[in-house]
């Protein structure tokens, strides 16, 4: 069995319609469509940073009540719980709990 010419060679030979990569000296191709991209579509982020610099602070300032109040509340609860936990695990906290449990005896 003999291998085909495509397997044996790297470049097309014989009756090829166009030349190899970059060597397009043949006749004008038919039925080939070329598409291009609009210049506006090539720069989708044009002006995005510029708009943020001028309008971003105002947008963030308008949203402050919606994220600062819950954040401050959550942080206050966390600090309260952390301090209470640290107190209960200290020597003074153990003594206070022991006194509270045996106060009526």
PyMOL commands that set and color helices and strands:
alter all, ss='L'
color gray80, all
select helices_A, chain A and resi 5-8+39-42+48-88+91-101
alter helices_A, ss='H'
color red, helices_A
deselect
rebuild
show_as cartoon
